[in-house]
Amino acid sequence: MHAIIVIAKNTFKETMRDRILYVILSFALLFIIFTIFLGSISLGEDIRIIKSLGLAGIYLFGMIITIFLGASLLYKEMQQRTLYFVLSKPVSRTEIIVGKFFGLFSSVAFSTLLMTLVYLGVMGFHIRTFDTSSLLAIFLQILEMGIFVALVICFSTFSAPLASTMYAVMTLYIGHSLNLLFEATRKSSWLIAHIIQFLYYIFPNLEKFNIRDHVIYQTPVPFLSVIITVSYALLYIFFLLYLAVLLFRRREF
Amino acid sequence: MLGAITLSFILLSGIAFLQYSSDIHKIRSTEHPRILLPPSILKMTDLGLHSAMTSLIWLNMIQELGGLRGPYASFPEDIRVINALDPKFSYPYAFATLIIPEIAPDRIADAISIAHEGILHAAPDWRIPYYLAITYHTVLKDRGNTAKHLAIAADTVGAPENIKFVAANYGAWNEDSREQTKQIWISLHDNAHDDMVRERAKNYIIHIEILQFLDRAAKAYRKKVGNHPKDIHDLVTEKILKEIPRDPFGLEFIINEKGNVETEPIIKK
């Protein structure tokens, strides 16, 4: 446990020192503030514009940070051979993977919280109250990013950063299109329909983390659906980390 | 160091100049129709950010208002894409219904079709049937459809009380339709959130109040002289008024054969 915490702390410090994080964060914060201007030219729909674009900005930039930082996390250490130093210590490969996950997840969550603070400030300036409804949407976004942190760590155990980035981006698109694909192939042949159905249940379905429309239109989110979504995220993260550990154990150094 | 700064400045100036030249060239060249991807493709590629995508489409639509008369104005298509991606986003329907007849009178059929689609498919929004009622009343002079859509607006969840008042009393006023029209515009002004619609409503209210004021002046003229004025300026000549008020739309006031005050049609062609 102690090893996991130490690795997590070091990973957090290392990712927070990465300059690309600050560049992306700066753009994200500028974008969120820019939504004030976009809202002012929307002919009365300013709250909707700020909410929809603000939440979208937090999501997109959070994903960019996750994928760019995570894709090279393990691979960089393997190339620079700094990982050998860690492996020479009484630290298991499982502890390395779990520590890396918590370290990167903390960085991503911290960056998301920073963007959230700016967003809440912008919303507070406009509606003069605290926008609590967005917090649930952002919480689920952070969970979705948690899945991606585990995913990119898994990819980085066996592929180069560029390939890991591409796999992660493809997973992102497929994950958000699964519902549409599933509906579209219902009338296809038996084989295709069943293959798609199999993929639908196995692939990470990212739409369940998307409650931004509920926030914008202020419709309630069923508590049970939130519980199911949280459980889904935790289970999928556990599965991906387990897969990453298995792949990492098979690598010889 | 100084050389590097100078060279960077020269290069940036060149870039800015080329951008300026590119903008000038774009203004002079022929406009091409904007291509919007089908909703099914947008849904698959927007990473679930449907509301953000429709917000961007909406912002783009507003910029196209000035070019609405052009052959490539794509308001109806944009609204259909918005509806497919985010059916609850109802305001574009209401806005298009109100604005299209004002800016492009030859596309009133588009405005009515958009409103009917909005009533059927968008989230319940009293503004859609209400603005459609305004279009029927002021442009098409169709009292039947005006009353019908005022009633739909009044029955829609969230409709303000003064909308319900207007709907209940439509057709009940003993005065001519000007007072009804004025009440419709007053309720619109009181409930609209965007400045463009409020400004427009305010101008209509002032326009109608001037007409009512001039009508009273024309009655005073008839009482004094014995017959109705032949020209609007007779009201000034007979010292009924000091001057003829200016219409917010810049229209000229005239006296018709019956001695009532009129203007050119409210909707400018």
Chai-1 contact restraints between the chains, C-beta under 6 A:
chainA,res_idxA,chainB,res_idxB,connection_type,confidence,min_distance_angstrom,max_distance_angstrom,comment,restraint_id
A,L43,B,I62,contact,1.0,0.0,6.0,A-B,restraint_1
A,L43,B,D194,contact,1.0,0.0,6.0,A-B,restraint_2
A,L43,B,M196,contact,1.0,0.0,6.0,A-B,restraint_3
A,G44,B,H193,contact,1.0,0.0,6.0,A-B,restraint_4
A,G44,B,D194,contact,1.0,0.0,6.0,A-B,restraint_5
A,E45,B,Y91,contact,1.0,0.0,6.0,A-B,restraint_6
A,I49,B,S55,contact,1.0,0.0,6.0,A-B,restraint_7
A,S52,B,S51,contact,1.0,0.0,6.0,A-B,restraint_8
A,S52,B,A52,contact,1.0,0.0,6.0,A-B,restraint_9
A,S52,B,S55,contact,1.0,0.0,6.0,A-B,restraint_10
A,L53,B,A52,contact,1.0,0.0,6.0,A-B,restraint_11
A,L53,B,S55,contact,1.0,0.0,6.0,A-B,restraint_12
A,A56,B,L49,contact,1.0,0.0,6.0,A-B,restraint_13
A,A56,B,A52,contact,1.0,0.0,6.0,A-B,restraint_14
A,H176,B,L47,contact,1.0,0.0,6.0,A-B,restraint_15
A,H176,B,G48,contact,1.0,0.0,6.0,A-B,restraint_16
A,S177,B,M44,contact,1.0,0.0,6.0,A-B,restraint_17
A,L180,B,M44,contact,1.0,0.0,6.0,A-B,restraint_18
A,E207,B,G48,contact,1.0,0.0,6.0,A-B,restraint_19
A,N210,B,G48,contact,1.0,0.0,6.0,A-B,restraint_20
A,R212,B,S51,contact,1.0,0.0,6.0,A-B,restraint_21
A,D213,B,S51,contact,1.0,0.0,6.0,A-B,restraint_22
A,I216,B,S51,contact,1.0,0.0,6.0,A-B,restraint_23
A,Y217,B,K88,contact,1.0,0.0,6.0,A-B,restraint_24
